[in-house]
Amino acid sequence: MATEEIKAATDAADLAALISRAAGDNGDAKRGLPPVEKWNPPFCGDIDMEIRADGTWFYMGTPIGRAPLVRLFSTVLRKDEDGKTYLVTPVEKVGIRIVDAPFLAVEMNASVKDGQAVLTFRTNVGDVVEAGGEHPLRFVIHGDNNELKPYLHVRGRLEALVSRAVMYQLVELGETIDVDGVAMFCLRSGGEIFPVMPAAELDTLSR
């Protein structure tokens, strides 16, 4: 490993230790997520941390390869009203860069609960989320190629981009539903209907 990579890995571990101490080690999934929405620490500047579109976390230009570190960082993420995303502890707030969404939905299970379809997603950092009224799906048609990009609300203002493999599963579950007099291609989950796009435009979709 190059000297720069060793230094980046060490710095990331030091940063994780600071976050763990400041948050009372609430990053442990068994103890629940820390209450970042209630904390109002001073802003201490931006750090060289970035979450790429594929869900990979980088610190000082080097991928963070240790899943427990990434999980710890993910538990103290918060997106504020200014549209920026921060790592937040009771004692400090630092800005990081997000290329697309902070999380990636990498797995999906379709089931029926109380007679209703339920879509349950797992993110790359271990969150398990049921799409519904509290966790809506939204869909963006992106770029000149009309690429479909689904997003799932996870918590706060944070979303997960649905991976391409999972998106294919979603499209297979879609159905045409009349929404305000327009035939829309939609998905159902948790008693909610999530319009994807007009059914007439489905053939133009790039997958």
Backbone torsions as a table, in degrees:
resi	resn	phi	psi	omega
1	MET	NA	135.2	-179.1
2	ALA	-66.5	155.9	-179.8
3	THR	-56.8	-41.5	-179.8
4	GLU	-62.4	-38.3	-179.6
5	GLU	-68.5	-38.8	177.9
6	ILE	-63.2	-44.1	-179.8
7	LYS	-63.2	-43.1	-179.7
8	ALA	-63.3	-41.7	179.3
9	ALA	-64.5	-40.5	178.9
10	THR	-65.5	-44.6	179.1
11	ASP	-62.0	-39.7	179.1
12	ALA	-64.2	-40.7	178.1
13	ALA	-65.2	-40.1	177.2
14	ASP	-62.7	-42.7	179.0
15	LEU	-63.4	-40.9	178.5
16	ALA	-63.3	-40.1	179.1
17	ALA	-63.8	-40.1	177.7
18	LEU	-61.8	-46.9	-179.5
19	ILE	-62.8	-42.4	-179.4
20	SER	-61.9	-42.9	179.7
21	ARG	-67.6	-45.5	-176.2
22	ALA	-66.3	-35.7	-178.2
23	ALA	-89.0	5.2	-179.9
24	GLY	69.1	25.8	-179.4
25	ASP	60.3	29.0	177.5
26	ASN	-73.2	-0.5	177.4
27	GLY	-70.0	-11.3	177.5
28	ASP	-65.3	123.1	-175.4
29	ALA	-59.4	-31.3	-178.0
30	LYS	-68.4	-22.1	-178.2
31	ARG	-99.2	3.6	177.9
32	GLY	87.2	170.6	-178.9
33	LEU	-80.9	143.8	177.1
34	PRO	-67.9	150.9	-175.5
35	PRO	-80.6	65.1	-174.1
36	VAL	-61.8	-28.0	-178.5
37	GLU	-67.4	-20.6	-177.6
38	LYS	-92.4	-10.7	-176.1
39	TRP	-88.7	142.4	-179.9
40	ASN	-134.1	62.4	-177.9
41	PRO	-80.5	166.9	176.7
42	PRO	-70.5	149.7	175.6
43	PHE	-78.3	127.4	-175.2
44	CYS	-111.2	17.3	177.8
45	GLY	99.0	175.6	178.5
46	ASP	-91.3	150.4	173.4
47	ILE	-118.7	163.4	-176.7
48	ASP	-84.7	68.5	176.5
49	MET	-127.4	137.3	-176.6
50	GLU	-141.0	139.5	171.9
51	ILE	-106.3	116.3	-177.8
52	ARG	-76.7	169.2	-177.5
53	ALA	-63.4	-25.6	179.9
54	ASP	-87.7	7.7	178.1
55	GLY	88.9	-2.6	-179.8
56	THR	-76.7	133.3	177.5
57	TRP	-94.7	134.5	176.7
58	PHE	-120.5	141.3	173.2
59	TYR	-130.3	121.7	-177.4
60	MET	54.9	39.4	175.9
61	GLY	81.0	1.8	-177.8
62	THR	-116.6	134.2	178.5
63	PRO	-61.6	140.6	173.7
64	ILE	-87.2	105.2	-172.2
65	GLY	-85.3	-13.6	-176.3
66	ARG	-89.9	112.8	-177.9
67	ALA	-57.3	-39.8	178.5
68	PRO	-61.2	-34.1	176.8
69	LEU	-65.3	-46.8	-179.9
70	VAL	-61.6	-43.1	178.5
71	ARG	-59.8	-43.9	179.5
72	LEU	-61.0	-48.2	178.8
73	PHE	-59.1	-40.3	-175.7
74	SER	-64.3	-26.9	-177.8
75	THR	-74.8	-16.0	179.5
76	VAL	-114.1	22.9	174.0
77	LEU	-78.6	142.7	173.9
78	ARG	-149.6	133.2	174.2
79	LYS	-103.3	124.0	-175.3
80	ASP	-96.0	178.1	-177.7
81	GLU	-63.2	-21.7	179.1
82	ASP	-76.7	-1.1	178.3
83	GLY	84.7	-2.5	179.9
84	LYS	-95.9	154.8	-178.7
85	THR	-110.3	138.4	-174.7
86	TYR	-130.5	156.3	161.4
87	LEU	-91.8	126.6	-171.6
88	VAL	-126.8	130.4	171.3
89	THR	-126.1	175.2	177.4
90	PRO	-62.7	-18.3	-173.1
91	VAL	-112.2	-14.8	179.4
92	GLU	-159.6	159.8	177.6
93	LYS	-134.3	126.2	-179.7
94	VAL	-126.6	142.0	-177.9
95	GLY	-85.8	143.9	174.3
96	ILE	-130.3	170.3	-178.4
97	ARG	-103.1	139.0	176.6
98	ILE	-122.7	119.6	-178.8
99	VAL	-72.1	-43.0	179.9
100	ASP	-132.9	-80.6	176.7
101	ALA	-127.8	152.8	-177.1
102	PRO	-70.7	-24.2	-178.8
103	PHE	-122.7	162.8	176.5
104	LEU	-128.4	125.1	175.7
105	ALA	-81.8	113.7	-170.7
106	VAL	-108.0	-7.9	-179.2
107	GLU	-150.4	146.7	-179.7
108	MET	-142.1	138.5	176.0
109	ASN	-124.0	130.3	177.4
110	ALA	-102.0	127.5	-179.1
111	SER	-143.4	179.5	177.0
112	VAL	-124.2	127.5	179.4
113	LYS	-130.2	123.6	-178.3
114	ASP	53.7	38.9	177.4
115	GLY	78.7	4.0	-178.4
116	GLN	-117.3	144.0	175.5
117	ALA	-66.5	137.7	178.0
118	VAL	-132.9	127.9	175.2
119	LEU	-105.6	118.5	-178.1
120	THR	-112.6	129.6	-175.1
121	PHE	-115.5	148.6	171.0
122	ARG	-116.9	132.2	179.4
123	THR	-92.4	169.5	-179.5
124	ASN	-67.5	-13.2	178.2
125	VAL	-110.6	12.8	170.6
126	GLY	97.4	0.3	175.9
127	ASP	-70.5	140.7	174.2
128	VAL	-118.1	120.5	-170.6
129	VAL	-132.5	131.0	173.8
130	GLU	-93.9	123.5	177.2
131	ALA	-66.9	137.4	-179.4
132	GLY	174.9	-155.8	-176.8
133	GLY	-61.5	-39.2	-179.3
134	GLU	-84.2	-19.6	-178.9
135	HIS	-133.5	75.3	-175.8
136	PRO	-72.7	157.4	169.2
137	LEU	-97.9	142.5	171.2
138	ARG	-133.7	157.5	-172.7
139	PHE	-131.9	135.3	179.4
140	VAL	-122.1	132.5	171.9
141	ILE	-95.6	113.7	-166.6
142	HIS	-113.0	137.0	169.7
143	GLY	76.6	175.0	-178.4
144	ASP	-66.8	-21.5	-178.4
145	ASN	-90.4	6.6	-179.7
146	ASN	53.6	51.9	179.1
147	GLU	-80.1	130.0	178.6
148	LEU	-82.9	126.7	178.2
149	LYS	-126.0	105.4	177.3
150	PRO	-86.9	145.4	176.6
151	TYR	-128.9	143.9	179.1
152	LEU	-119.5	129.2	175.6
153	HIS	-69.9	130.1	-179.1
154	VAL	-104.5	-58.7	176.8
155	ARG	-166.2	155.7	-177.8
156	GLY	54.8	-126.6	174.6
157	ARG	-105.5	17.3	-175.0
158	LEU	-94.6	137.3	-179.8
159	GLU	-124.5	162.7	171.4
160	ALA	-113.8	131.2	169.9
161	LEU	-75.5	129.9	178.8
162	VAL	-78.0	126.1	-177.3
163	SER	-61.6	160.1	-177.1
164	ARG	-61.6	-41.1	-179.9
165	ALA	-62.2	-41.9	179.5
166	VAL	-71.0	-34.2	177.8
167	MET	-59.5	-39.4	177.6
168	TYR	-59.4	-40.3	177.3
169	GLN	-62.7	-41.8	-179.8
170	LEU	-61.4	-45.7	-178.1
171	VAL	-60.2	-36.2	179.0
172	GLU	-65.9	-22.9	-178.2
173	LEU	-93.1	-4.8	-176.5
174	GLY	-69.8	158.8	177.8
175	GLU	-146.4	158.4	179.3
176	THR	-89.7	126.1	-177.7
177	ILE	-132.9	140.6	176.8
178	ASP	-75.9	119.3	178.5
179	VAL	-123.3	108.9	-178.8
180	ASP	53.5	41.6	176.0
181	GLY	82.7	4.1	-179.9
182	VAL	-117.1	132.4	176.6
183	ALA	-73.1	112.1	-176.6
184	MET	-115.7	140.8	171.0
185	PHE	-79.8	122.0	-170.1
186	CYS	-135.3	166.8	171.3
187	LEU	-124.6	149.1	177.0
188	ARG	-114.0	141.6	172.9
189	SER	-165.4	134.0	175.9
190	GLY	58.8	32.6	179.8
191	GLY	80.6	3.7	-179.8
192	GLU	-111.3	153.7	174.3
193	ILE	-111.4	128.5	-179.3
194	PHE	-116.4	103.5	178.8
195	PRO	-65.0	135.3	178.4
196	VAL	-96.9	-52.7	-179.8
197	MET	-170.9	163.6	175.0
198	PRO	-58.0	135.2	-177.5
199	ALA	-59.1	-31.8	-179.4
200	ALA	-66.1	-21.1	-178.3
201	GLU	-97.8	3.3	-174.6
202	LEU	-60.9	-35.9	-177.7
203	ASP	-67.6	-17.9	-179.6
204	THR	-87.0	-4.4	-174.7
205	LEU	-71.1	133.1	174.7
206	SER	-95.0	126.9	179.0
207	ARG	-113.2	NA	NA
